Amino acid sequence: MKILHTADWHLGKNIEGHSRMDEQQCFLNDFVEIVEKENIDLIILAGDVYDSYNPPARAEQMFYETLKRLSKNGERMTVVIAGNHDNPQRLEAPGPLARDHGILMAGLPKTIIEKGAYGKHQVVDSGEGFVEIEINGEKAVILLLPYPSEKRLNEVLYDVASDDEENKKSYGDRIFSYFNQLQTHFRKDTINLVVSHIFAMNSVESGSERSIQLGGTYIVDGNCFPEKTHYIALGHIHKPQVVSGTGKRGYYAGSPLHFNRREIAYGKKCMVVELEVENEITIKNEIREIELKVYKPIEVWQCQNIEAAIKKCCENGERSCWVYLEIETDRYIREDEIKKMKEYKADILEVIPKLTTIFTEARLEKLTDQSFGDVFKEFYRRERGAEADEEVLDLVLSLFEEEENR
C-alpha cells in the first residue's frame, strides 16, 4: 500500500492581514500532481484542514474541489481528521457525499465511520476510534484520534460514573490508555496505522501553531503510541520531523506553506510511505520526503539606511515575495517614506526600524545642559534637514510652558 501523509493545510489563513489562498491553490494543484505521479493508494490528512472554525467560502470550495480531484472517481481513498482549528461537525457534514468518492471524515474521537463501500474500496470494520479499510485487496487498520481536548478524551475513555482515580490520570496517561484499548484491532495480516492531531514531547515548534497545550498539560510522550504500529501520521507541528520516542515510525508532515518568518529556515514537505505486511512480517517499509514548491516566500530584507530600503523596494518591486523590512536608522521613518516603499513593493508586511543612535554619557550630559528650545531645534534639524522657523518654535515653546505650569 502506498500512502501519502500531509497535514496542517490551514486553508483561509492570512499573514498580517494578507490572504494566502492564491498560494494555497498553487500548493493544492501541485499536491494533486504528486499524488498522481506517485500512484498513491491512500491519502492521510492529519488535521487543521482550515485555519478557523468558520472558514471563508473560497477555502471550503478549494478543499472540496481538491478532494474530488484526488478521488479520481473513487479509485483512491482519503482519510481526513479534524485538528484544533477545525469545526468537527462541519468537517463531517459532507460525509454522505464524500463517501461516493472514497473519502472518510472523522471530526471527533467518538466518530464512528460507517461500514460499506467508499468509492471503489471498502470499510470492512469500524468503531469508536478505529476503521479497517480494504484497498485493492490490501487491508489496513487505522486508529483515529482527531484533536483530543480534555473533554473529548474523557468522553471516549470514561463515563460519568468513572471513579476519581481514573480521572486523576495525566493527559499523556489517558492517551496511552486510549491507544492501548484500540490496538487490539491490529492484526498480523493488516497494515497498522495511527492518525492523530496532537503535540508530542520534544517536537520542535515553528511558532505559527496555535497552542493546544497549557503548561505542558497537553503534551504526550512518543511511547504512548502502540508498538505494533507500522506508521504514525501526525498533525499540528508545522516543521516536518520525526517524532521522538517512536523508533522513526512517527512523523509530522508539517504545513505546506511558510506561515511566519520563523519557518523560512526549513523546507516544506509531505511524506510518501510504502508498506507491505504479510503474517506480521514487514516485507516493505519505505518512507520518503517530497519537497514542496514555495510560490511566494517570506523574506527579511535588512537595509543599512532608509534610502537603501527605498532603492531595494524599487529594484525588487515585481518579485513575488512577502517582505519584513528591517532598516537601520538614527531617526523615525516618516510616513511619506513608508508610503514610497509600499508603492514600489506592495507586499511589505512590516517596516521595522532598527535604531542605531547611541547616546553616550557625554551626549546625555550635553542634552541636560541645553534648553528645551535648543533640544527641539536640534531635533527638528536632524528630522527635517532644515532649521525650524520662528512660528513653529514659538508654538512648541508655548505648549511646553503650558504643560510645565499645570
ROZA-443704 format. One record per residue: residue in one letter; x, y, z of N, C-alpha, C in turn. Coordinates in steps of 0.1 Angstrom, whole numbers, padded with zeros to 4 digits, always signed. Layout:
REM ROZA-443704
AXYZXYZXYZ;...
//
This chain:
REM ROZA-443704
M+0009-0012+0000+0000+0000+0000+0009+0012+0000;K+0006+0022-0009+0013+0034-0010+0005+0046-0004;I+0011+0052+0006+0004+0062+0014+0011+0075+0013;L+0003+0086+0012+0008+0100+0013+0003+0107+0025;H+0012+0111+0033+0008+0118+0046+0011+0133+0045;T+0000+0141+0048+0001+0155+0048-0007+0160+0060;A-0006+0173+0063-0013+0179+0074-0012+0194+0074;D-0021+0200+0082-0019+0215+0085-0020+0224+0073;W-0030+0221+0065-0032+0230+0053-0036+0244+0057;H-0044+0246+0067-0048+0259+0072-0054+0267+0061;L-0063+0262+0053-0069+0269+0042-0076+0281+0047;G-0074+0293+0041-0080+0305+0045-0071+0313+0054;K-0059+0309+0057-0050+0316+0067-0045+0328+0060;N-0043+0339+0068-0038+0352+0064-0024+0353+0070;I-0016+0363+0064-0004+0367+0071-0004+0382+0072;E-0004+0387+0084-0005+0402+0086-0017+0408+0079;G-0028+0401+0078-0040+0406+0071-0040+0403+0056;H-0030+0397+0051-0030+0394+0036-0034+0380+0034;S-0042+0377+0024-0047+0364+0021-0036+0355+0015;R-0036+0342+0018-0026+0333+0013-0033+0323+0003;M-0046+0325+0000-0053+0315-0007-0048+0313-0021;D-0043+0323-0028-0037+0320-0041-0026+0311-0040;E-0017+0313-0030-0006+0303-0028-0011+0289-0024;Q-0021+0289-0016-0026+0276-0012-0032+0269-0024;Q-0038+0276-0033-0044+0269-0045-0032+0263-0054;C-0021+0270-0054-0009+0265-0062-0004+0252-0055;F-0004+0252-0042+0000+0240-0035-0009+0229-0038;L-0022+0231-0037-0032+0221-0039-0031+0215-0053;N-0028+0223-0063-0026+0218-0077-0014+0209-0077;D-0003+0214-0071+0009+0205-0070+0007+0192-0063;F-0001+0193-0052-0004+0181-0044-0011+0171-0052;V-0021+0175-0060-0028+0165-0069-0018+0159-0078;E-0009+0167-0084+0001+0161-0093+0010+0151-0087;I+0014+0154-0074+0023+0145-0067+0015+0132-0065;V+0003+0132-0060-0005+0120-0058-0006+0112-0071;E-0009+0118-0082-0010+0111-0095+0004+0105-0099;K+0014+0113-0098+0027+0108-0102+0032+0097-0093;E+0029+0097-0080+0034+0087-0071+0024+0075-0071;N+0013+0076-0078+0003+0065-0078-0001+0061-0064;I-0005+0070-0056-0009+0068-0042-0022+0061-0041;D-0022+0051-0031-0035+0044-0028-0043+0051-0017;L-0036+0056-0007-0043+0062+0004-0037+0075+0008;I-0045+0086+0009-0041+0099+0014-0045+0101+0028;I-0036+0106+0037-0039+0109+0051-0037+0124+0053;L-0048+0131+0057-0047+0145+0060-0049+0146+0075;A-0039+0148+0083-0039+0147+0098-0043+0160+0105;G-0054+0166+0100-0059+0177+0108-0055+0191+0104;D-0063+0201+0109-0062+0215+0105-0063+0217+0090;V-0074+0212+0085-0077+0215+0071-0079+0230+0069;Y-0086+0236+0078-0089+0251+0077-0081+0258+0089;D-0081+0271+0087-0074+0279+0098-0084+0284+0109;S-0097+0282+0106-0107+0287+0116-0119+0278+0116;Y-0127+0279+0126-0140+0271+0127-0150+0276+0116;N-0149+0288+0112-0158+0293+0102-0150+0298+0090;P-0145+0289+0082-0135+0293+0071-0142+0300+0060;P-0135+0308+0052-0141+0315+0040-0147+0305+0030;A-0157+0310+0023-0163+0301+0013-0153+0296+0003;R-0144+0304-0001-0134+0300-0011-0125+0289-0006;A-0122+0290+0007-0114+0279+0013-0121+0266+0013;E-0134+0266+0016-0141+0253+0015-0143+0248+0001;Q-0145+0257-0008-0146+0253-0022-0133+0247-0027;M-0121+0253-0023-0108+0248-0027-0106+0233-0022;F-0111+0231-0009-0109+0218-0003-0117+0208-0010;Y-0130+0211-0012-0139+0201-0018-0135+0198-0033;E-0131+0208-0040-0126+0205-0054-0114+0197-0054;T-0105+0199-0044-0092+0191-0044-0095+0177-0040;L-0104+0175-0030-0108+0161-0027-0114+0153-0039;K-0122+0160-0047-0128+0154-0058-0117+0150-0068;R-0107+0159-0071-0097+0156-0080-0088+0144-0075;L-0085+0144-0062-0077+0134-0056-0084+0120-0057;S-0097+0120-0056-0105+0108-0056-0104+0100-0069;K-0103+0107-0080-0103+0101-0093-0114+0091-0094;N-0126+0097-0092-0139+0089-0093-0139+0077-0084;G-0134+0078-0072-0135+0068-0062-0124+0057-0063;E-0114+0059-0072-0103+0049-0073-0093+0051-0062;R-0093+0062-0055-0083+0064-0044-0090+0067-0031;M-0085+0063-0020-0091+0066-0007-0084+0077+0001;T-0092+0085+0007-0086+0096+0015-0092+0096+0029;V-0084+0098+0039-0088+0098+0053-0085+0112+0059;V-0095+0119+0064-0093+0133+0069-0098+0133+0084;I-0089+0138+0093-0094+0140+0107-0093+0155+0110;A-0100+0159+0120-0101+0173+0125-0089+0176+0134;G-0084+0189+0132-0074+0194+0141-0080+0204+0150;N-0072+0211+0158-0077+0220+0168-0083+0233+0162;H-0080+0236+0149-0085+0247+0142-0099+0244+0135;D-0102+0231+0133-0113+0227+0126-0126+0225+0134;N-0137+0228+0128-0150+0225+0134-0154+0211+0131;P-0154+0202+0141-0155+0187+0139-0168+0184+0131;Q-0179+0190+0136-0192+0187+0130-0193+0192+0115;R-0187+0204+0113-0187+0210+0100-0179+0201+0090;L-0168+0196+0095-0159+0188+0087-0166+0175+0083;E-0174+0169+0092-0180+0157+0089-0193+0158+0081;A-0199+0170+0080-0212+0172+0074-0213+0167+0060;P-0203+0169+0051-0204+0164+0037-0201+0149+0036;G-0200+0142+0047-0197+0127+0047-0204+0119+0037;P-0218+0120+0037-0225+0111+0028-0222+0113+0013;L-0219+0126+0009-0215+0128-0005-0200+0124-0007;A-0192+0126+0004-0177+0123+0003-0176+0108+0001;R-0185+0100+0007-0183+0086+0007-0183+0080-0007;D-0190+0086-0016-0190+0081-0030-0177+0083-0037;H-0169+0092-0031-0155+0095-0037-0144+0088-0029;G-0148+0079-0020-0138+0072-0012-0131+0080-0001;I-0139+0090+0004-0134+0099+0014-0140+0096+0028;L-0131+0095+0038-0136+0092+0052-0133+0105+0060;M-0143+0110+0068-0141+0121+0076-0143+0118+0091;A-0134+0121+0099-0135+0119+0114-0133+0132+0121;G-0143+0137+0127-0142+0150+0134-0139+0149+0149;L-0143+0138+0155-0142+0136+0170-0136+0123+0173;P-0130+0121+0185-0126+0108+0189-0137+0097+0189;K-0149+0102+0192-0161+0092+0192-0167+0089+0179;T-0162+0096+0168-0168+0094+0155-0167+0079+0151;I-0178+0074+0146-0178+0060+0140-0180+0061+0125;I-0170+0056+0117-0172+0056+0103-0181+0044+0099;E-0191+0047+0091-0200+0036+0087-0193+0026+0078;K-0197+0013+0079-0191+0003+0071-0197+0003+0057;G-0190-0003+0047-0196-0004+0034-0187+0002+0023;A-0192+0004+0012-0184+0008+0000-0181+0023+0001;Y-0168+0027-0001-0163+0040-0002-0156+0042-0015;G-0163+0048-0025-0158+0048-0038-0157+0033-0043;K-0145+0030-0048-0143+0016-0053-0136+0007-0042;H-0136+0012-0030-0130+0004-0019-0140+0002-0008;Q-0135-0004+0003-0144-0009+0014-0139-0005+0028;V-0149-0001+0036-0146-0001+0051-0152-0014+0056;V-0144-0023+0060-0149-0037+0064-0152-0038+0079;D-0146-0028+0087-0150-0029+0101-0147-0015+0107;S-0154-0011+0117-0152+0002+0123-0158+0003+0137;G-0154+0013+0144-0160+0016+0158-0154+0029+0162;E-0157+0033+0175-0151+0045+0180-0136+0044+0180;G-0130+0053+0172-0115+0054+0172-0108+0045+0163;F-0115+0037+0155-0107+0029+0145-0116+0026+0133;V-0108+0022+0122-0115+0018+0110-0106+0008+0103;E-0112-0002+0097-0104-0012+0089-0109-0010+0074;I-0099-0007+0066-0102-0005+0052-0096-0016+0043;E-0101-0017+0031-0096-0026+0021-0094-0018+0008;I-0082-0018+0003-0079-0010-0009-0071-0020-0018;N-0077-0023-0030-0071-0032-0040-0066-0045-0034;G-0074-0050-0025-0071-0063-0019-0062-0063-0007;E-0057-0051-0003-0048-0049+0009-0056-0043+0020;K-0054-0048+0032-0062-0043+0043-0053-0035+0053;A-0059-0024+0058-0052-0016+0068-0061-0013+0079;V-0056-0013+0092-0064-0009+0104-0058+0005+0108;I-0067+0015+0109-0062+0028+0112-0069+0032+0125;L-0060+0036+0135-0065+0042+0148-0066+0057+0146;L-0078+0062+0148-0081+0076+0145-0083+0084+0158;L-0075+0094+0160-0076+0103+0171-0076+0118+0167;P-0088+0123+0162-0088+0137+0159-0085+0145+0171;Y-0082+0158+0170-0077+0166+0181-0085+0163+0194;P-0077+0157+0204-0084+0153+0216-0083+0163+0228;S-0092+0172+0229-0093+0181+0241-0095+0172+0253;E-0093+0178+0265-0096+0170+0277-0110+0165+0277;K-0120+0173+0273-0134+0169+0274-0136+0158+0264;R-0131+0159+0252-0134+0149+0242-0127+0136+0245;L-0115+0137+0251-0108+0125+0255-0115+0117+0266;N-0120+0125+0276-0127+0119+0287-0140+0112+0282;E-0146+0118+0272-0159+0112+0267-0157+0098+0261;V-0145+0095+0255-0143+0082+0250-0137+0072+0260;L-0131+0078+0270-0124+0069+0280-0133+0065+0292;Y-0140+0075+0297-0148+0073+0309-0162+0077+0307;D-0171+0071+0315-0184+0076+0315-0186+0084+0328;V-0198+0089+0330-0200+0099+0342-0197+0092+0355;A-0198+0079+0355-0197+0072+0368-0182+0068+0371;S-0173+0072+0362-0159+0068+0364-0154+0072+0378;D-0145+0064+0384-0141+0068+0397-0130+0079+0396;D-0127+0085+0408-0118+0097+0408-0104+0093+0404;E-0100+0081+0408-0086+0077+0405-0083+0077+0389;E-0093+0072+0382-0092+0072+0367-0091+0086+0362;N-0099+0095+0367-0099+0109+0362-0087+0117+0366;K-0080+0112+0376-0068+0119+0380-0055+0116+0372;K-0057+0106+0362-0046+0103+0354-0042+0115+0345;S-0029+0116+0342-0024+0127+0334-0030+0126+0320;Y-0029+0136+0312-0034+0136+0298-0026+0126+0290;G-0013+0125+0292-0005+0116+0285-0008+0101+0288;D-0011+0099+0301-0015+0085+0305-0029+0081+0299;R-0038+0091+0297-0051+0088+0292-0049+0086+0276;I-0040+0093+0270-0038+0090+0256-0032+0076+0254;F-0023+0072+0263-0018+0058+0263-0029+0048+0265;S-0038+0051+0274-0049+0042+0277-0058+0041+0264;Y-0060+0052+0258-0069+0052+0246-0063+0043+0235;F-0050+0045+0232-0044+0036+0222-0043+0022+0226;N-0040+0020+0239-0039+0006+0244-0052-0002+0243;Q-0063+0005+0244-0076-0001+0242-0079-0004+0227;L-0074+0005+0219-0077+0003+0204-0068-0006+0197;Q-0055-0008+0202-0046-0016+0195-0050-0030+0193;T-0060-0035+0201-0065-0048+0200-0070-0051+0186;H-0074-0040+0178-0079-0042+0165-0068-0045+0155;F-0055-0042+0158-0044-0045+0149-0043-0060+0147;R-0040-0064+0135-0039-0079+0132-0026-0081+0125;K-0022-0094+0124-0010-0098+0118-0010-0096+0103;D-0022-0097+0097-0023-0096+0083-0027-0082+0078;T-0026-0072+0087-0030-0058+0083-0019-0048+0084;I-0019-0038+0076-0010-0026+0078-0016-0018+0089;N-0009-0015+0099-0014-0009+0111-0009+0006+0112;L-0019+0015+0112-0016+0029+0112-0022+0037+0124;V-0016+0048+0128-0022+0057+0137-0022+0071+0130;V-0034+0078+0132-0035+0091+0126-0041+0100+0138;S-0033+0111+0141-0038+0119+0152-0033+0134+0150;H-0040+0143+0157-0036+0157+0157-0033+0160+0171;I-0020+0160+0175-0016+0160+0189-0002+0166+0190;F+0002+0170+0202+0015+0176+0204+0024+0166+0212;A+0034+0160+0204+0043+0150+0210+0055+0157+0216;M+0060+0152+0228+0071+0157+0235+0083+0158+0226;N+0091+0169+0229+0104+0171+0222+0102+0175+0207;S+0090+0177+0203+0088+0182+0189+0092+0197+0188;V+0097+0201+0177+0102+0215+0175+0091+0223+0169;E+0086+0233+0176+0075+0241+0170+0081+0252+0162;S+0073+0257+0153+0077+0268+0144+0073+0282+0149;G+0063+0282+0158+0058+0295+0163+0045+0299+0157;S+0041+0293+0146+0028+0297+0139+0017+0287+0144;E+0020+0277+0152+0009+0268+0156+0001+0275+0167;R-0012+0273+0168-0020+0277+0179-0018+0267+0190;S-0015+0272+0202-0012+0262+0213-0023+0254+0216;I-0021+0240+0218-0031+0231+0222-0027+0226+0236;Q-0017+0231+0242-0012+0226+0255-0011+0238+0265;L-0014+0236+0277-0014+0246+0287-0004+0241+0298;G+0008+0248+0298+0018+0245+0308+0022+0230+0307;G+0022+0225+0295+0027+0211+0294+0016+0201+0295;T+0004+0205+0299-0007+0195+0301-0010+0187+0289;Y-0010+0192+0277-0015+0185+0265-0003+0179+0257;I+0008+0177+0263+0020+0171+0257+0020+0156+0260;V+0022+0148+0249+0023+0134+0251+0037+0129+0248;D+0040+0117+0254+0053+0111+0251+0051+0102+0239;G+0062+0101+0231+0062+0093+0219+0059+0078+0222;N+0062+0074+0234+0059+0060+0237+0045+0056+0239;C+0036+0066+0239+0022+0064+0241+0015+0057+0229;F+0022+0057+0217+0017+0050+0205+0020+0035+0205;P+0011+0027+0200+0012+0013+0201+0025+0008+0194;E+0032-0002+0200+0044-0007+0194+0042-0014+0180;K+0030-0020+0178+0027-0027+0166+0023-0018+0154;T+0024-0005+0156+0021+0005+0146+0032+0005+0135;H+0028+0004+0123+0038+0005+0112+0042+0019+0108;Y+0032+0028+0110+0034+0042+0107+0025+0051+0115;I+0030+0062+0120+0022+0071+0128+0022+0085+0121;A+0010+0089+0116+0009+0101+0108+0003+0112+0117;L+0011+0122+0120+0006+0133+0130+0005+0146+0123;G-0004+0154+0129-0005+0168+0125-0004+0177+0138;H-0002+0190+0135-0002+0201+0145+0011+0208+0144;I+0023+0202+0144+0035+0209+0144+0038+0212+0129;H+0042+0224+0126+0044+0229+0112+0058+0226+0106;K+0067+0221+0114+0080+0218+0109+0081+0203+0107;P+0083+0198+0095+0084+0183+0092+0095+0177+0101;Q+0092+0166+0108+0102+0160+0117+0098+0146+0121;V+0107+0138+0126+0105+0125+0132+0100+0128+0146;V+0091+0120+0151+0086+0121+0165+0095+0113+0174;S+0100+0120+0184+0109+0114+0194+0101+0103+0201;G+0108+0091+0203+0103+0080+0211+0094+0071+0203;T+0094+0072+0189+0085+0064+0181+0094+0054+0173;G+0107+0054+0175+0115+0045+0167+0115+0048+0152;K+0114+0061+0149+0113+0065+0135+0101+0059+0127;R+0090+0057+0135+0078+0053+0129+0068+0064+0128;G+0070+0075+0137+0061+0086+0137+0067+0099+0131;Y+0058+0106+0124+0063+0118+0116+0052+0129+0117;Y+0057+0141+0118+0049+0153+0115+0052+0156+0100;A+0042+0157+0092+0044+0161+0078+0047+0176+0077;G+0042+0184+0087+0044+0198+0086+0034+0205+0078;S+0034+0218+0077+0025+0226+0069+0030+0228+0055;P+0022+0230+0045+0027+0231+0031+0032+0245+0028;L+0029+0255+0036+0034+0269+0034+0042+0273+0046;H+0051+0283+0043+0057+0290+0055+0046+0300+0060;F+0043+0299+0073+0032+0307+0078+0037+0319+0086;N+0050+0319+0090+0056+0331+0096+0071+0331+0093;R+0078+0342+0097+0092+0343+0094+0101+0333+0101;R+0096+0327+0111+0105+0317+0118+0105+0304+0110;E+0096+0302+0101+0096+0289+0094+0104+0289+0081;I+0110+0301+0077+0116+0301+0064+0130+0294+0064;A+0135+0290+0076+0148+0283+0076+0147+0269+0072;Y+0136+0263+0070+0135+0249+0066+0124+0248+0055;G+0126+0237+0047+0117+0234+0036+0103+0228+0040;K+0094+0228+0031+0081+0222+0033+0080+0209+0026;K+0073+0199+0032+0073+0186+0026+0060+0178+0029;C+0059+0167+0022+0049+0157+0025+0056+0144+0025;M+0050+0133+0031+0057+0121+0033+0050+0110+0025;V+0058+0102+0017+0053+0091+0010+0058+0078+0017;V+0048+0070+0021+0051+0057+0028+0047+0045+0020;E+0056+0036+0018+0053+0023+0011+0054+0012+0021;L+0043+0005+0023+0042-0006+0033+0036-0019+0027;E+0043-0030+0031+0037-0043+0027+0040-0052+0039;V+0029-0058+0044+0030-0067+0056+0023-0080+0052;E+0030-0091+0057+0024-0105+0055+0027-0113+0067;N+0016-0118+0074+0018-0126+0086+0027-0119+0096;E+0025-0107+0099+0032-0099+0109+0047-0096+0105;I+0051-0100+0093+0064-0097+0088+0063-0085+0079;T+0071-0075+0082+0071-0063+0073+0080-0066+0061;I+0074-0067+0050+0082-0070+0037+0087-0057+0031;K+0080-0047+0033+0084-0034+0027+0080-0023+0036;N+0090-0014+0039+0087-0002+0048+0096+0009+0044;E+0092+0017+0034+0100+0028+0029+0093+0042+0032;I+0100+0051+0037+0095+0065+0039+0103+0075+0032;R+0097+0083+0023+0104+0093+0016+0097+0107+0018;E+0106+0117+0018+0101+0131+0019+0100+0137+0005;I+0090+0144+0002+0088+0151-0011+0088+0166-0008;E+0098+0173-0014+0098+0188-0012+0087+0195-0019;L+0081+0205-0013+0070+0212-0019+0076+0226-0023;K+0070+0230-0035+0075+0243-0040+0069+0255-0032;V+0078+0265-0030+0073+0277-0023+0071+0287-0034;Y+0058+0292-0035+0054+0301-0046+0056+0315-0042;K+0055+0319-0030+0057+0333-0026+0064+0333-0012;P+0077+0332-0012+0084+0331+0000+0083+0343+0009;I+0085+0341+0022+0086+0352+0032+0101+0355+0033;E+0104+0368+0031+0118+0372+0032+0120+0384+0042;V+0132+0385+0047+0136+0395+0056+0147+0404+0049;W+0143+0416+0046+0153+0425+0039+0160+0434+0050;Q+0173+0433+0051+0180+0441+0061+0187+0452+0053;C+0183+0465+0056+0189+0476+0049+0196+0485+0058;Q+0207+0491+0053+0216+0499+0062+0211+0513+0065;N+0201+0518+0056+0195+0531+0059+0182+0532+0051;I+0175+0543+0053+0162+0545+0047+0163+0545+0031;E+0173+0552+0026+0175+0554+0012+0178+0540+0006;A+0186+0532+0012+0188+0518+0007+0176+0510+0007;A+0167+0512+0017+0155+0504+0017+0145+0508+0006;I+0144+0521+0003+0136+0526-0008+0141+0520-0021;K+0154+0521-0023+0161+0516-0035+0158+0501-0037;K+0159+0493-0026+0157+0479-0027+0143+0476-0031;C+0133+0483-0025+0119+0481-0028+0117+0484-0043;C+0123+0495-0048+0122+0499-0062+0127+0488-0072;E+0139+0482-0068+0146+0472-0077+0139+0459-0076;N+0131+0456-0065+0125+0443-0064+0110+0443-0063;G+0105+0454-0068+0090+0456-0068+0082+0445-0075;E+0087+0439-0085+0080+0429-0093+0082+0415-0088;R+0091+0413-0078+0093+0399-0073+0082+0395-0065;S+0078+0382-0066+0067+0376-0058+0073+0371-0045;C+0071+0379-0034+0075+0375-0021+0069+0384-0011;W+0067+0379+0002+0063+0387+0013+0076+0392+0020;V+0075+0405+0025+0087+0411+0030+0085+0417+0044;Y+0095+0414+0053+0097+0421+0065+0109+0430+0063;L+0107+0443+0064+0118+0453+0060+0124+0458+0073;E+0136+0454+0075+0144+0459+0087+0154+0470+0083;I+0152+0482+0089+0160+0493+0084+0168+0499+0096;E+0181+0500+0094+0190+0507+0104+0188+0522+0102;T+0185+0529+0113+0182+0543+0112+0185+0550+0125;D+0189+0563+0125+0191+0570+0137+0179+0580+0140;R+0168+0578+0132+0156+0586+0134+0144+0578+0130;Y+0132+0583+0134+0120+0577+0130+0118+0577+0115;I+0112+0567+0109+0109+0566+0095+0096+0574+0092;R+0096+0583+0084+0084+0592+0081+0074+0584+0073;E+0061+0588+0074+0050+0582+0067+0052+0583+0052;D+0057+0594+0047+0059+0595+0033+0069+0586+0028;E+0079+0583+0036+0090+0573+0032+0084+0559+0032;I+0076+0555+0042+0070+0542+0042+0060+0541+0030;K+0053+0551+0027+0044+0551+0016+0051+0548+0003;K+0063+0555+0001+0070+0553-0011+0075+0538-0012;M+0080+0533-0001+0084+0519-0001+0073+0509-0005;K+0061+0512+0000+0050+0503-0003+0044+0506-0017;E+0046+0517-0023+0043+0520-0037+0051+0511-0046;Y+0064+0510-0043+0073+0502-0051+0071+0487-0048;K+0069+0483-0036+0067+0469-0032+0055+0468-0024;A+0044+0462-0030+0031+0462-0023+0030+0452-0012;D+0039+0441-0012+0037+0430-0003+0047+0431+0009;I+0049+0444+0014+0056+0446+0026+0047+0443+0038;L+0051+0434+0046+0042+0430+0058+0045+0440+0070;E+0057+0444+0071+0060+0452+0083+0073+0460+0080;V+0074+0472+0084+0086+0480+0083+0091+0481+0098;I+0103+0476+0100+0109+0475+0113+0121+0484+0115;P+0120+0495+0121+0132+0504+0123+0142+0498+0133;K+0154+0498+0130+0165+0493+0139+0173+0506+0143;L+0169+0512+0154+0176+0524+0158+0190+0523+0161;T+0199+0531+0155+0213+0530+0157+0219+0541+0166;T+0211+0551+0169+0216+0562+0177+0220+0558+0191;I+0233+0561+0195+0238+0557+0208+0241+0570+0216;F+0234+0571+0227+0236+0583+0235+0247+0580+0245;T+0259+0586+0243+0270+0584+0252+0267+0593+0264;E+0275+0590+0275+0273+0598+0287+0276+0613+0284;A+0286+0616+0276+0289+0630+0272+0277+0636+0265;R+0271+0628+0256+0260+0633+0248+0248+0636+0257;L+0245+0627+0266+0234+0629+0275+0236+0641+0284;E+0249+0643+0289+0252+0654+0297+0250+0667+0290;K+0254+0667+0277+0252+0679+0268+0237+0683+0267;L+0229+0672+0265+0214+0674+0264+0208+0680+0276;T+0213+0676+0288+0207+0681+0300+0211+0695+0303;D+0222+0700+0297+0227+0714+0298+0220+0723+0289;Q+0213+0718+0278+0207+0726+0268+0192+0729+0273;S+0188+0741+0268+0174+0744+0270+0165+0736+0261;F+0152+0736+0265+0142+0728+0257+0142+0733+0242;G+0143+0746+0241+0142+0752+0227+0154+0747+0219;D+0166+0747+0225+0178+0742+0217+0177+0727+0214;V+0172+0719+0223+0170+0705+0221+0160+0703+0209;F+0149+0711+0209+0139+0709+0199+0145+0713+0185;K+0152+0725+0185+0158+0729+0172+0168+0719+0166;E+0175+0712+0175+0185+0702+0170+0177+0690+0165;F+0166+0686+0172+0158+0675+0168+0151+0678+0154;Y+0146+0690+0153+0139+0694+0140+0149+0694+0129;R+0161+0699+0131+0172+0700+0121+0175+0685+0116;R+0177+0676+0126+0180+0662+0122+0169+0655+0115;E+0156+0658+0119+0145+0651+0113+0141+0657+0099;R+0141+0670+0098+0136+0677+0086+0147+0681+0077;G+0160+0682+0082+0171+0686+0073+0170+0701+0071;A+0163+0709+0079+0162+0723+0078+0160+0729+0092;E+0162+0742+0093+0160+0749+0105+0145+0752+0108;A+0141+0751+0121+0128+0754+0124+0125+0769+0124;D+0114+0773+0117+0112+0788+0117+0106+0792+0130;E+0106+0805+0132+0102+0811+0145+0088+0808+0149;E+0079+0807+0139+0065+0804+0142+0063+0791+0148;V+0070+0781+0142+0069+0767+0148+0076+0767+0162;L+0087+0773+0163+0094+0773+0176+0086+0779+0187;D+0080+0791+0184+0071+0798+0194+0059+0789+0198;L+0053+0782+0188+0042+0773+0191+0046+0762+0200;V+0057+0755+0197+0062+0744+0206+0065+0749+0220;L+0072+0760+0221+0076+0766+0234+0064+0769+0242;S+0053+0775+0236+0041+0779+0243+0034+0766+0249;L+0034+0756+0241+0028+0743+0245+0036+0737+0257;F+0049+0738+0256+0058+0733+0266+0056+0741+0279;E+0054+0754+0278+0052+0762+0290+0039+0759+0297;E+0028+0757+0288+0015+0753+0294+0016+0740+0302;E+0023+0730+0296+0025+0718+0303+0032+0719+0316;E+0043+0728+0316+0051+0730+0328+0043+0736+0339;N+0033+0745+0335+0026+0753+0345+0014+0746+0351;R+0011+0734+0345-0001+0727+0350+0001+0721+0365;
//
